[in-house]
Amino acid sequence: MKTQRIPQNGLLTVDRDRLWNSLMEQGKIGETDKGGLNRQALTDLDRQVRELFMKWGKEAGCEVSIDQIGNIFVRRPGVDNSLPPVMTGSHIDTQPTGGKFDGCFGVMAGLESIRRMNDLGIKTRAPVEVVAWTNEEGCRFPPCMMGSGVFTGEFELESTLAICDAGGISVGEALTKIGFAGEKPVPGHQVGAYFEAHIEQGPVLEDAEKTIGVVIGALGQKWFDLSIQGVESHAGPTPMSLRHDAGLVAAELITFVNRTALEYAPHGRGTVGCLDLFPGSRNVIPGQVNMTVDFRHLEADALDAMVTGLKVKIAELEELHGVQISLAPTADFAPLYFADKCVSYVRDAAEALGFGHMDIVSGAGHDAIFLAEKAPAGMIFVPCEGGISHNEMERADADDLAAGASVLLNALINAAGIEEAK
């Protein structure tokens, strides 16, 4: 292929149609009747898309390697390969009823960035590396963000390989079965900087009519299992004043969680996602409720205050309703601000390319959160229709995806350094 000239204004954009076609081609593997994807981690379908990604990487002239947890690294050499690579990527496994863009966009945008560098004959000082992380979703093998967690040392390799799915198959067995039990050691190699492009998975950009979300950080998360022990009793003969109604207490807690999040706007989040009433009979007062609480915020002090408020409310409800309430923590992720340098690379690229953009906070977990503990990191969001994700109806516009990938391309080049081909 004849090398194309770098535009005189220095602004680089990706090949929109090639990016879209790659997304659609990988989206045939595990496609559902509704047009989404069911391509869960370490299945045969996951093997197929992994092999396709590796094939494309080799065709782009890259070195391909696989580590012990199955992460795939596609590396484009730099002028100085002693420098740590500037890395980008995401995941290609999906939820059982997932879409074609969640995770997959980040991997394909990274691949398209490398292809575009090849088109233009761009040589970067540091290597540029695209990674497909193993089992980001965590739906088959918990926890989520498994591959990046092992790579960064957040999770220990041997115990992670021993985790089993519902059918008793371990991660290690599944990796061996699909041929992706690699040899590259973990925790992984040094990283110069990390960028991750992703659909927003929320409605903010679409509502604000902005093309690029400059992600400044990620919400901290505190999850709890909460159990309420009251007394089940007959719904007719038991007067309202003499009840110990666990269901009523649950309702008050749900309202409290929602109100607390609103009080800590704009970054407060509060959700009760699971609720189980016992004995589950229409004419029996619930004697026990098991439920979950999910609190999120960008500021650690605010997140702690939300949890403190919940504990105070629990004590009040125990006294008022004569019930016992237990609160057990199940997850704790600290709030995170991405590196100023990486955020600036993203913001400057969006500004220079003329894309409408805004600072935004990630409310969901992403591999970039773990990578940010290892290297300077940043993220790029693009809109998704209706904010819908983890759903077969997930949609994103080709122009928006190309815009996000173009911002990524420029951020990667600026972080890696550039030398024009002679």
C-alpha positions as CSV (number, residue, x, y, z in Angstrom):
1,M,0.0,0.0,0.0
2,K,1.3,3.4,-0.9
3,T,2.0,5.5,2.2
4,Q,-0.4,8.5,2.5
5,R,0.8,11.9,3.5
6,I,0.1,13.3,7.0
7,P,-2.3,16.2,6.6
8,Q,-0.6,19.6,6.8
9,N,-2.7,20.7,9.7
10,G,-1.5,17.6,11.6
11,L,-5.0,16.5,12.4
12,L,-5.4,12.8,12.0
13,T,-8.7,10.9,11.5
14,V,-9.4,7.2,11.2
15,D,-11.0,5.3,8.3
16,R,-14.7,5.4,9.4
17,D,-15.9,2.7,7.1
18,R,-13.0,0.3,7.9
19,L,-13.7,0.7,11.7
20,W,-17.4,0.1,11.2
21,N,-16.8,-2.9,9.0
22,S,-14.4,-4.4,11.6
23,L,-17.1,-3.9,14.3
24,M,-19.7,-5.6,12.1
25,E,-17.4,-8.5,11.1
26,Q,-16.5,-9.3,14.7
27,G,-20.2,-8.8,15.6
28,K,-21.1,-11.9,13.5
29,I,-19.4,-14.1,16.0
30,G,-22.0,-14.9,18.7
31,E,-24.7,-12.8,17.1
32,T,-28.2,-13.2,18.6
33,D,-31.5,-13.1,16.8
34,K,-32.1,-9.6,18.1
35,G,-28.9,-8.3,16.6
36,G,-26.8,-8.3,19.8
37,L,-24.1,-10.7,21.0
38,N,-23.9,-13.6,23.4
39,R,-20.1,-14.2,23.5
40,Q,-19.2,-15.1,27.0
41,A,-15.7,-15.3,28.2
42,L,-13.6,-18.4,27.4
43,T,-16.3,-20.1,25.3
44,D,-15.7,-21.3,21.7
45,L,-17.2,-18.1,20.4
46,D,-14.7,-16.2,22.5
47,R,-12.0,-18.3,20.9
48,Q,-13.2,-17.4,17.4
49,V,-13.2,-13.7,18.0
50,R,-9.8,-13.8,19.7
51,E,-8.4,-15.6,16.7
52,L,-9.9,-13.0,14.4
53,F,-8.3,-10.2,16.4
54,M,-4.9,-11.9,16.4
55,K,-5.2,-12.4,12.6
56,W,-6.0,-8.7,12.0
57,G,-3.1,-7.7,14.3
58,K,-0.6,-9.8,12.4
59,E,-1.9,-8.5,9.1
60,A,-1.2,-5.0,10.5
61,G,2.5,-6.0,11.0
62,C,2.2,-6.3,14.8
63,E,3.8,-8.7,17.2
64,V,1.2,-10.8,19.1
65,S,1.5,-12.4,22.5
66,I,-0.7,-14.0,25.1
67,D,-0.2,-13.9,28.9
68,Q,-1.0,-16.5,31.5
69,I,-4.6,-15.3,32.1
70,G,-5.3,-15.1,28.3
71,N,-4.9,-11.4,27.7
72,I,-3.9,-10.8,24.0
73,F,-1.4,-8.1,23.2
74,V,-1.0,-6.7,19.7
75,R,2.2,-4.6,19.6
76,R,3.3,-2.2,16.8
77,P,7.0,-1.6,17.2
78,G,8.3,1.9,17.9
79,V,11.6,3.6,17.0
80,D,12.8,2.8,20.5
81,N,11.4,-0.5,21.6
82,S,13.2,-0.2,25.0
83,L,10.5,2.3,26.0
84,P,7.3,0.9,27.6
85,P,4.4,0.7,25.2
86,V,1.6,3.2,25.1
87,M,-1.4,0.8,25.4
88,T,-5.0,0.9,24.5
89,G,-7.8,-1.6,24.4
90,S,-10.8,-3.1,26.2
91,H,-12.6,-6.4,25.9
92,I,-14.3,-8.7,23.4
93,D,-16.3,-10.9,25.7
94,T,-19.9,-9.9,26.2
95,Q,-22.9,-10.4,28.5
96,P,-25.4,-13.2,27.6
97,T,-27.6,-10.5,26.1
98,G,-24.9,-8.0,25.2
99,G,-24.4,-5.6,22.3
100,K,-21.8,-5.2,19.5
101,F,-20.1,-2.1,20.9
102,D,-19.5,-2.5,24.7
103,G,-15.8,-3.3,25.0
104,C,-15.5,-4.3,21.3
105,F,-15.4,-0.7,20.2
106,G,-12.3,0.0,22.4
107,V,-10.4,-3.0,20.9
108,M,-11.4,-2.2,17.3
109,A,-10.7,1.5,17.8
110,G,-7.2,0.6,18.9
111,L,-6.7,-1.7,15.9
112,E,-8.0,1.0,13.6
113,S,-5.5,3.5,15.1
114,I,-2.6,1.1,14.3
115,R,-3.9,0.6,10.8
116,R,-4.2,4.3,10.3
117,M,-0.6,4.8,11.5
118,N,0.4,2.3,8.9
119,D,-1.6,4.1,6.2
120,L,0.2,7.3,7.0
121,G,3.7,5.9,7.5
122,I,3.8,7.2,11.1
123,K,6.6,6.0,13.3
124,T,6.1,6.4,17.0
125,R,9.1,6.6,19.4
126,A,7.5,4.2,21.9
127,P,5.7,1.0,20.8
128,V,1.9,1.2,20.6
129,E,0.0,-1.8,21.9
130,V,-3.6,-2.9,21.7
131,V,-4.9,-5.3,24.3
132,A,-8.0,-7.5,24.5
133,W,-8.5,-8.2,28.2
134,T,-9.8,-11.6,29.4
135,N,-13.3,-11.8,31.0
136,E,-14.1,-8.1,31.7
137,E,-17.8,-8.8,32.0
138,G,-17.5,-11.4,34.8
139,C,-20.8,-13.0,33.9
140,R,-19.5,-16.5,33.5
141,F,-16.5,-16.3,35.9
142,P,-16.6,-13.7,38.6
143,P,-15.1,-11.2,39.3
144,C,-15.4,-8.7,36.4
145,M,-12.2,-7.1,35.0
146,M,-10.4,-10.4,35.6
147,G,-7.7,-10.1,32.9
148,S,-6.7,-6.6,33.7
149,G,-6.9,-7.4,37.4
150,V,-4.4,-10.2,37.1
151,F,-2.2,-8.2,34.7
152,T,-1.9,-5.3,37.3
153,G,-1.5,-7.6,40.3
154,E,-4.9,-6.8,41.8
155,F,-5.8,-10.5,41.5
156,E,-3.5,-13.4,42.2
157,L,-3.1,-15.7,39.2
158,E,-3.4,-19.2,40.8
159,S,-6.6,-18.4,42.7
160,T,-8.1,-16.7,39.7
161,L,-7.4,-19.8,37.5
162,A,-9.2,-21.9,40.1
163,I,-12.4,-19.9,39.9
164,C,-15.3,-22.1,38.4
165,D,-18.4,-21.3,36.4
166,A,-21.8,-22.6,37.3
167,G,-21.0,-25.9,35.5
168,G,-17.8,-26.5,37.5
169,I,-15.4,-25.6,34.8
170,S,-12.4,-23.6,36.0
171,V,-10.9,-20.5,34.4
172,G,-7.7,-22.5,33.9
173,E,-9.5,-25.4,32.2
174,A,-11.4,-23.1,30.0
175,L,-8.3,-21.2,28.9
176,T,-6.6,-24.5,28.0
177,K,-9.6,-25.8,26.2
178,I,-9.8,-22.8,23.8
179,G,-6.0,-22.7,23.4
180,F,-5.4,-19.4,25.2
181,A,-3.4,-20.4,28.3
182,G,-0.4,-18.2,27.3
183,E,3.1,-18.1,28.7
184,K,3.7,-14.4,29.1
185,P,4.1,-13.9,32.8
186,V,1.8,-11.9,35.1
187,P,1.7,-9.4,36.7
188,G,2.5,-7.9,33.3
189,H,5.0,-5.6,31.7
190,Q,5.5,-1.9,32.2
191,V,3.1,0.4,30.5
192,G,3.9,4.0,29.5
193,A,0.3,5.2,29.3
194,Y,-3.1,3.6,28.9
195,F,-6.1,4.8,27.0
196,E,-9.5,3.1,26.7
197,A,-12.2,4.2,24.2
198,H,-15.7,3.1,25.2
199,I,-19.4,3.7,24.5
200,E,-20.7,5.8,27.4
201,Q,-23.3,3.2,28.6
202,G,-25.4,6.1,29.8
203,P,-27.5,8.9,28.4
204,V,-25.4,12.0,29.4
205,L,-23.6,12.7,26.1
206,E,-26.7,12.1,24.0
207,D,-28.7,14.4,26.2
208,A,-26.0,17.1,26.1
209,E,-25.6,16.6,22.3
210,K,-21.9,16.1,22.7
211,T,-19.8,13.6,20.6
212,I,-16.8,13.1,23.0
213,G,-16.8,12.4,26.7
214,V,-13.5,13.4,28.2
215,V,-13.5,11.0,31.2
216,I,-11.9,12.7,34.2
217,G,-12.4,9.9,36.6
218,A,-14.5,7.0,37.8
219,L,-17.0,6.8,40.7
220,G,-15.9,4.9,43.8
221,Q,-18.2,2.0,44.6
222,K,-19.4,0.5,47.9
223,W,-21.7,-2.6,47.7
224,F,-23.5,-4.3,50.5
225,D,-25.7,-7.3,51.2
226,L,-28.4,-6.2,53.7
227,S,-30.6,-8.6,55.6
228,I,-33.7,-7.6,57.6
229,Q,-35.1,-10.0,60.2
230,G,-38.7,-9.2,61.3
231,V,-41.6,-11.5,62.2
232,E,-43.8,-13.2,59.5
233,S,-47.4,-13.1,60.6
234,H,-51.0,-13.3,59.3
235,A,-51.9,-10.2,57.2
236,G,-55.5,-10.1,58.6
237,P,-55.4,-10.6,62.4
238,T,-52.2,-8.7,63.0
239,P,-52.8,-5.0,63.7
240,M,-50.6,-2.5,61.9
241,S,-49.2,-1.2,65.2
242,L,-48.0,-4.6,66.4
243,R,-46.2,-5.7,63.2
244,H,-42.5,-6.3,62.7
245,D,-42.7,-5.9,58.9
246,A,-39.4,-6.6,57.2
247,G,-40.9,-5.6,53.9
248,L,-42.0,-2.2,55.2
249,V,-38.4,-1.6,56.5
250,A,-37.0,-2.6,53.1
251,A,-39.3,0.0,51.4
252,E,-38.1,2.7,53.7
253,L,-34.5,1.7,53.0
254,I,-35.0,1.8,49.3
255,T,-36.4,5.3,49.6
256,F,-33.5,6.3,51.8
257,V,-30.9,5.0,49.4
258,N,-32.5,6.9,46.5
259,R,-32.9,10.1,48.5
260,T,-29.3,9.9,49.7
261,A,-27.9,9.7,46.2
262,L,-29.9,12.8,45.2
263,E,-28.6,14.7,48.2
264,Y,-25.1,14.0,47.0
265,A,-25.7,15.1,43.4
266,P,-24.3,15.3,40.8
267,H,-22.0,12.3,41.4
268,G,-24.1,10.4,43.9
269,R,-25.6,7.1,42.9
270,G,-27.7,4.8,45.0
271,T,-29.4,1.5,43.9
272,V,-31.2,-1.4,45.4
273,G,-30.9,-4.0,42.6
274,C,-31.9,-7.2,44.4
275,L,-34.8,-7.7,46.8
276,D,-36.1,-11.1,48.1
277,L,-39.0,-11.3,50.5
278,F,-39.7,-14.3,52.7
279,P,-42.0,-16.2,52.8
280,G,-43.4,-14.6,49.6
281,S,-47.1,-15.1,50.3
282,R,-49.7,-12.4,49.6
283,N,-51.4,-12.8,53.0
284,V,-48.3,-13.1,55.2
285,I,-46.4,-10.2,56.5
286,P,-42.8,-10.5,55.3
287,G,-40.6,-11.8,58.2
288,Q,-37.3,-11.5,56.3
289,V,-35.9,-9.5,53.5
290,N,-32.5,-9.9,51.7
291,M,-31.5,-7.0,49.5
292,T,-28.5,-5.3,48.1
293,V,-27.3,-1.7,48.3
294,D,-25.0,0.0,45.7
295,F,-23.5,3.4,46.6
296,R,-21.2,5.4,44.2
297,H,-19.6,8.8,44.3
298,L,-16.5,10.5,42.8
299,E,-15.3,11.9,46.2
300,A,-14.2,9.5,48.9
301,D,-15.5,11.6,51.7
302,A,-19.0,11.9,50.2
303,L,-19.1,8.1,49.6
304,D,-18.1,7.5,53.2
305,A,-20.8,9.9,54.4
306,M,-23.4,8.1,52.3
307,V,-22.5,4.8,54.0
308,T,-22.5,6.4,57.4
309,G,-26.0,7.8,56.8
310,L,-27.2,4.3,55.9
311,K,-25.9,2.9,59.1
312,V,-27.6,5.6,61.1
313,K,-30.8,4.9,59.3
314,I,-30.5,1.2,60.0
315,A,-30.2,1.9,63.7
316,E,-33.3,4.1,63.6
317,L,-35.4,1.5,61.7
318,E,-34.4,-1.3,64.1
319,E,-35.6,0.8,67.0
320,L,-38.8,1.9,65.3
321,H,-39.9,-1.4,63.9
322,G,-38.4,-3.9,66.3
323,V,-36.4,-5.7,63.6
324,Q,-32.7,-6.7,63.3
325,I,-30.7,-5.5,60.3
326,S,-27.3,-6.8,59.2
327,L,-25.1,-5.0,56.7
328,A,-22.2,-6.9,55.0
329,P,-19.8,-5.2,52.6
330,T,-19.3,-7.1,49.3
331,A,-17.2,-4.7,47.1
332,D,-15.2,-1.6,47.7
333,F,-13.6,0.4,44.9
334,A,-12.0,3.8,45.7
335,P,-12.9,6.8,43.6
336,L,-10.4,7.5,40.8
337,Y,-9.2,10.5,39.0
338,F,-7.4,9.8,35.7
339,A,-4.0,11.3,35.0
340,D,-4.0,15.0,34.1
341,K,-1.7,14.3,31.2
342,C,-3.8,11.6,29.6
343,V,-7.0,13.6,30.2
344,S,-5.4,16.6,28.4
345,Y,-4.3,14.4,25.5
346,V,-8.0,13.4,25.0
347,R,-9.4,16.9,25.5
348,D,-6.9,18.6,23.3
349,A,-7.5,16.0,20.5
350,A,-11.3,16.5,20.7
351,E,-10.8,20.3,20.6
352,A,-8.4,20.3,17.7
353,L,-10.6,17.9,15.7
354,G,-13.7,20.1,16.3
355,F,-15.8,17.6,18.1
356,G,-18.3,18.7,20.6
357,H,-17.0,17.5,24.0
358,M,-17.5,17.7,27.7
359,D,-15.8,16.4,30.9
360,I,-17.6,13.3,32.2
361,V,-17.3,10.8,35.0
362,S,-17.5,7.0,34.5
363,G,-20.2,5.5,36.6
364,A,-19.3,1.9,35.6
365,G,-16.2,-0.2,36.1
366,H,-13.7,-0.5,33.3
367,D,-10.3,-2.1,32.8
368,A,-8.8,1.4,32.8
369,I,-9.5,1.6,36.5
370,F,-7.0,-1.1,37.3
371,L,-4.5,0.1,34.7
372,A,-4.6,3.6,36.3
373,E,-2.8,2.0,39.3
374,K,0.0,0.9,37.0
375,A,0.4,3.8,34.6
376,P,-1.0,7.2,33.6
377,A,-4.5,6.4,32.2
378,G,-7.4,8.1,30.5
379,M,-10.7,7.2,28.8
380,I,-12.7,8.4,25.8
381,F,-16.5,8.0,25.8
382,V,-18.9,8.3,22.8
383,P,-22.7,8.3,22.9
384,C,-24.8,5.2,22.7
385,E,-28.5,5.4,21.7
386,G,-30.7,6.0,24.7
387,G,-27.8,5.2,27.0
388,I,-28.7,1.5,26.6
389,S,-25.9,-1.1,27.1
390,H,-25.6,-4.7,28.3
391,N,-28.6,-5.1,26.0
392,E,-29.1,-6.6,22.6
393,M,-30.6,-3.3,21.5
394,E,-27.3,-1.4,22.2
395,R,-26.6,1.0,19.3
396,A,-24.0,3.5,18.4
397,D,-23.6,5.8,15.4
398,A,-20.8,5.2,12.9
399,D,-19.7,8.8,12.8
400,D,-19.6,9.0,16.6
401,L,-17.5,5.9,16.8
402,A,-15.1,7.2,14.2
403,A,-14.8,10.5,16.1
404,G,-13.9,8.6,19.3
405,A,-11.4,6.5,17.5
406,S,-9.8,9.6,15.9
407,V,-9.4,11.2,19.3
408,L,-7.8,7.9,20.5
409,L,-5.5,7.9,17.5
410,N,-4.2,11.4,18.2
411,A,-3.9,10.7,22.0
412,L,-1.8,7.6,21.3
413,I,0.5,9.4,18.9
414,N,1.0,12.3,21.3
415,A,1.7,10.0,24.2
416,A,4.1,7.7,22.2
417,G,5.9,10.5,20.4
418,I,6.1,10.7,16.6
419,E,8.7,10.6,13.9
420,E,7.6,11.1,10.3
421,A,8.7,8.4,7.8
422,K,11.5,9.7,5.6
